[in-house]
Amino acid sequence: MAQAPAHSSHCDLSSSFSLHRITSLEMTARISLSLYPSLRRNRTTHKFHRNEQQRNSSPDESNEQIQHRPVSSTVNPEGSRLTVNARERPRMRALNAALEDLRAAIPFRGNHSKKLSKIPTLLLAKNYILMQAHALEQMCEIIEQRNLE
């Protein structure tokens, strides 16, 4: 008995998953940044890249390209610590809000009176995603077997 030719609706999870994984990761990042704008970073040129630019340009160009911040004569560690703390607070609030959203999205049968901490939440999310991917693989195999019959 001759086998039926492979259908165009062949469920090749490995290739489709790798193509869609990048798209879904980009989508997740865009959604996260739109929901939590405080997660955005100011893009600055890394010191290594600035040094490369200096070497590749003439002395006149390098002076125009690089702008240095004025260095204060007195260093106030208490003031800089307060500034760092002020920047860190909104970032931590955004991270905690994102973790709360993640906890709400993942099915969990444990003790609901005690909130999951960060690492167990991330591990539970990772395992849930792996379980869903495995279930999808199995469904694709079943569909492929039925198409061959």
GROMACS elastic network, one bead per residue, 0.5 to 0.9 nm:
[ bonds ]
;  ai    aj funct       b0    kb
    3     6     6  0.88161   500
    3   148     6  0.71357   500
    3   149     6  0.85805   500
    4     7     6  0.83767   500
    4   147     6  0.82934   500
    4   148     6  0.59589   500
    4   149     6  0.79127   500
    5   148     6  0.80149   500
    6     9     6  0.82411   500
    6    10     6  0.66532   500
    6   144     6  0.88416   500
    6   147     6  0.82083   500
    6   148     6  0.77026   500
    7    10     6  0.54165   500
    7   144     6  0.89060   500
    7   147     6  0.76084   500
    7   148     6  0.88093   500
    8    11     6  0.86924   500
    9    12     6  0.89160   500
    9   144     6  0.88796   500
   10   140     6  0.83925   500
   10   143     6  0.84920   500
   10   144     6  0.66115   500
   10   147     6  0.85687   500
   11    14     6  0.89786   500
   11    16     6  0.82761   500
   11   137     6  0.87494   500
   11   140     6  0.54447   500
   11   141     6  0.75945   500
   11   143     6  0.76309   500
   11   144     6  0.66813   500
   12    15     6  0.59950   500
   12    16     6  0.63345   500
   12    17     6  0.83320   500
   12   137     6  0.88041   500
   12   140     6  0.75699   500
   12   141     6  0.89822   500
   13    16     6  0.52306   500
   13    17     6  0.54483   500
   13    18     6  0.82327   500
   13   136     6  0.81193   500
   13   137     6  0.64576   500
   13   140     6  0.72762   500
   14    17     6  0.52529   500
   14    18     6  0.62189   500
   14    19     6  0.87096   500
   14   137     6  0.88918   500
   15    18     6  0.53383   500
   15    19     6  0.62949   500
   15    20     6  0.86385   500
   16    19     6  0.51353   500
   16    20     6  0.59996   500
   16    21     6  0.82069   500
   17    20     6  0.51638   500
   17    21     6  0.55713   500
   17    22     6  0.86973   500
   18    21     6  0.50774   500
   18    22     6  0.67997   500
   19    22     6  0.60980   500
   19    23     6  0.70326   500
   20    24     6  0.59581   500
   20    25     6  0.84251   500
   21    24     6  0.50889   500
   21    25     6  0.59896   500
   21    26     6  0.84508   500
   22    25     6  0.51077   500
   22    26     6  0.60773   500
   22    27     6  0.84342   500
   23    26     6  0.51373   500
   23    27     6  0.60271   500
   23    28     6  0.85422   500
   24    28     6  0.59710   500
   24    29     6  0.84843   500
   25    28     6  0.50095   500
   25    29     6  0.61425   500
   25    30     6  0.85629   500
   26    29     6  0.50783   500
   26    30     6  0.61439   500
   26    31     6  0.85853   500
   27    30     6  0.50720   500
   27    31     6  0.60946   500
   27    32     6  0.84733   500
   28    31     6  0.51144   500
   28    32     6  0.59947   500
   28    33     6  0.85094   500
   29    32     6  0.50511   500
   29    33     6  0.60755   500
   29    34     6  0.85063   500
   30    33     6  0.51644   500
   30    34     6  0.60997   500
   30    35     6  0.85849   500
   31    34     6  0.50694   500
   31    35     6  0.60709   500
   31    36     6  0.83237   500
   32    35     6  0.51551   500
   32    36     6  0.57104   500
   32    37     6  0.78378   500
   32    39     6  0.80892   500
   32    98     6  0.79955   500
   33    36     6  0.50247   500
   33    37     6  0.50653   500
   33    38     6  0.77081   500
   33    39     6  0.62455   500
   33    40     6  0.64771   500
   34    37     6  0.56748   500
   35    38     6  0.89571   500
   35    94     6  0.88933   500
   35    98     6  0.88851   500
   36    39     6  0.58521   500
   36    40     6  0.80449   500
   36    91     6  0.88450   500
   36    94     6  0.58891   500
   36    95     6  0.84248   500
   36    97     6  0.85748   500
   36    98     6  0.80527   500
   37    40     6  0.56754   500
   37    94     6  0.84072   500
   38    41     6  0.78572   500
   38    90     6  0.65629   500
   38    91     6  0.60220   500
   38    94     6  0.68409   500
   39    90     6  0.86207   500
   39    91     6  0.62270   500
   39    94     6  0.70902   500
   39    95     6  0.82099   500
   40    43     6  0.89308   500
   41    44     6  0.87925   500
   45    48     6  0.82454   500
   45    49     6  0.64378   500
   45    50     6  0.64985   500
   46    49     6  0.53918   500
   46    50     6  0.64081   500
   46    51     6  0.88523   500
   47    50     6  0.50918   500
   47    51     6  0.62888   500
   47    52     6  0.87458   500
   48    51     6  0.51965   500
   48    52     6  0.63603   500
   48    53     6  0.87629   500
   49    53     6  0.61845   500
   49    54     6  0.86152   500
   50    53     6  0.50528   500
   50    54     6  0.62320   500
   50    55     6  0.87777   500
   50    66     6  0.77507   500
   51    54     6  0.50252   500
   51    55     6  0.63201   500
   51    56     6  0.87172   500
   52    55     6  0.51911   500
   52    56     6  0.62415   500
   52    57     6  0.87087   500
   53    56     6  0.51890   500
   53    57     6  0.61728   500
   53    62     6  0.75630   500
   53    65     6  0.86822   500
   54    57     6  0.53799   500
   54    58     6  0.75673   500
   54    59     6  0.77883   500
   54    61     6  0.81778   500
   54    62     6  0.53576   500
   54    63     6  0.86904   500
   54    65     6  0.84643   500
   54    66     6  0.85023   500
   55    58     6  0.77511   500
   55    59     6  0.88165   500
   55    62     6  0.84206   500
   56    62     6  0.88905   500
   57    60     6  0.80806   500
   57    61     6  0.60073   500
   57    62     6  0.60826   500
   58    61     6  0.53273   500
   58    62     6  0.62981   500
   58    63     6  0.89622   500
   59    62     6  0.52470   500
   59    63     6  0.65783   500
   60    63     6  0.55801   500
   60    64     6  0.67934   500
   61    64     6  0.51938   500
   61    65     6  0.61777   500
   61    66     6  0.88166   500
   62    65     6  0.51449   500
   62    66     6  0.62342   500
   63    66     6  0.58495   500
   63    67     6  0.77533   500
   64    67     6  0.74058   500
   68    71     6  0.85664   500
   71    74     6  0.87416   500
   72    75     6  0.66966   500
   75    78     6  0.89624   500
   75    79     6  0.87136   500
   75    80     6  0.83653   500
   76    79     6  0.53851   500
   76    80     6  0.62714   500
   76    81     6  0.85603   500
   77    80     6  0.51693   500
   77    81     6  0.59434   500
   77    82     6  0.85582   500
   78    81     6  0.51186   500
   78    82     6  0.62754   500
   78    83     6  0.87360   500
   79    82     6  0.50889   500
   79    83     6  0.62828   500
   79    84     6  0.86977   500
   80    84     6  0.61490   500
   80    85     6  0.85210   500
   81    84     6  0.50492   500
   81    85     6  0.60670   500
   81    86     6  0.85126   500
   82    85     6  0.50154   500
   82    86     6  0.60589   500
   82    87     6  0.86501   500
   83    86     6  0.50647   500
   83    87     6  0.63346   500
   83    88     6  0.86208   500
   84    87     6  0.51646   500
   84    88     6  0.61018   500
   84    89     6  0.87837   500
   85    89     6  0.61721   500
   86    89     6  0.55451   500
   86    90     6  0.75006   500
   87    90     6  0.63566   500
   87    91     6  0.69560   500
   88    91     6  0.51683   500
   88    92     6  0.61510   500
   88    93     6  0.86369   500
   89    92     6  0.52231   500
   89    93     6  0.61758   500
   89    94     6  0.86628   500
   90    94     6  0.61029   500
   90    95     6  0.85322   500
   91    94     6  0.51560   500
   91    95     6  0.61893   500
   91    96     6  0.86442   500
   92    96     6  0.60260   500
   92    97     6  0.84572   500
   93    96     6  0.51392   500
   93    97     6  0.61030   500
   93    98     6  0.85844   500
   94    97     6  0.50791   500
   94    98     6  0.61501   500
   94    99     6  0.86229   500
   95    98     6  0.50950   500
   95    99     6  0.62052   500
   95   100     6  0.86493   500
   96    99     6  0.50229   500
   96   100     6  0.61620   500
   96   101     6  0.86597   500
   96   118     6  0.85399   500
   97   100     6  0.50443   500
   97   101     6  0.62948   500
   97   102     6  0.86523   500
   98   101     6  0.50784   500
   98   102     6  0.62067   500
   98   103     6  0.86716   500
   99   103     6  0.60988   500
   99   104     6  0.85702   500
   99   117     6  0.89925   500
   99   118     6  0.70963   500
   99   121     6  0.74265   500
   99   122     6  0.82804   500
  100   103     6  0.50485   500
  100   104     6  0.62461   500
  100   105     6  0.87121   500
  101   104     6  0.51195   500
  101   105     6  0.62980   500
  101   106     6  0.89191   500
  102   105     6  0.50812   500
  102   106     6  0.63465   500
  102   121     6  0.75904   500
  102   122     6  0.83603   500
  102   125     6  0.75413   500
  103   106     6  0.54910   500
  103   107     6  0.80280   500
  103   108     6  0.82422   500
  103   115     6  0.88075   500
  103   116     6  0.77984   500
  103   121     6  0.64594   500
  103   122     6  0.88767   500
  103   124     6  0.89371   500
  103   125     6  0.81884   500
  104   107     6  0.76127   500
  104   108     6  0.88668   500
  105   125     6  0.88593   500
  106   121     6  0.87217   500
  106   124     6  0.77059   500
  106   125     6  0.64784   500
  106   128     6  0.73565   500
  107   128     6  0.83755   500
  108   111     6  0.85776   500
  108   112     6  0.82571   500
  108   124     6  0.84235   500
  109   112     6  0.77387   500
  110   113     6  0.89418   500
  110   114     6  0.88059   500
  111   114     6  0.59798   500
  111   115     6  0.81356   500
  112   115     6  0.65556   500
  112   116     6  0.85275   500
  116   119     6  0.81865   500
  116   120     6  0.61594   500
  116   121     6  0.58641   500
  117   120     6  0.57364   500
  117   121     6  0.61205   500
  117   122     6  0.87729   500
  118   121     6  0.51767   500
  118   122     6  0.62599   500
  118   123     6  0.86873   500
  119   122     6  0.51258   500
  119   123     6  0.60876   500
  119   124     6  0.84692   500
  120   123     6  0.50024   500
  120   124     6  0.59117   500
  120   125     6  0.84285   500
  121   124     6  0.51565   500
  121   125     6  0.61414   500
  121   126     6  0.86085   500
  122   125     6  0.50427   500
  122   126     6  0.60940   500
  122   127     6  0.86243   500
  123   126     6  0.50272   500
  123   127     6  0.61537   500
  123   128     6  0.84832   500
  124   127     6  0.51821   500
  124   128     6  0.60477   500
  124   129     6  0.86125   500
  125   128     6  0.50313   500
  125   129     6  0.61610   500
  125   130     6  0.86129   500
  126   129     6  0.52090   500
  126   130     6  0.62325   500
  126   131     6  0.86078   500
  127   130     6  0.50336   500
  127   131     6  0.60245   500
  127   132     6  0.85569   500
  128   131     6  0.50408   500
  128   132     6  0.61750   500
  128   133     6  0.86257   500
  129   132     6  0.50915   500
  129   133     6  0.61676   500
  129   134     6  0.86165   500
  130   133     6  0.50565   500
  130   134     6  0.61481   500
  130   135     6  0.86084   500
  131   134     6  0.50971   500
  131   135     6  0.61764   500
  131   136     6  0.86093   500
  132   135     6  0.50613   500
  132   136     6  0.61605   500
  132   137     6  0.86458   500
  133   136     6  0.50475   500
  133   137     6  0.62242   500
  133   138     6  0.87289   500
  134   137     6  0.50247   500
  134   138     6  0.62870   500
  134   139     6  0.86705   500
  135   138     6  0.51124   500
  135   139     6  0.62155   500
  135   140     6  0.86627   500
  136   139     6  0.50471   500
  136   140     6  0.61934   500
  136   141     6  0.86693   500
  137   140     6  0.51178   500
  137   141     6  0.62826   500
  137   142     6  0.87495   500
  138   141     6  0.50641   500
  138   142     6  0.62566   500
  138   143     6  0.86473   500
  139   142     6  0.51066   500
  139   143     6  0.61673   500
  139   144     6  0.85387   500
  140   143     6  0.50837   500
  140   144     6  0.60497   500
  140   145     6  0.85805   500
  141   144     6  0.50296   500
  141   145     6  0.61364   500
  141   146     6  0.86287   500
  142   145     6  0.51181   500
  142   146     6  0.62162   500
  142   147     6  0.86251   500
  143   146     6  0.51439   500
  143   147     6  0.61683   500
  143   148     6  0.87531   500
  144   147     6  0.50985   500
  144   148     6  0.63967   500
  144   149     6  0.89507   500
  145   148     6  0.52083   500
  145   149     6  0.65675   500
  146   149     6  0.52089   500
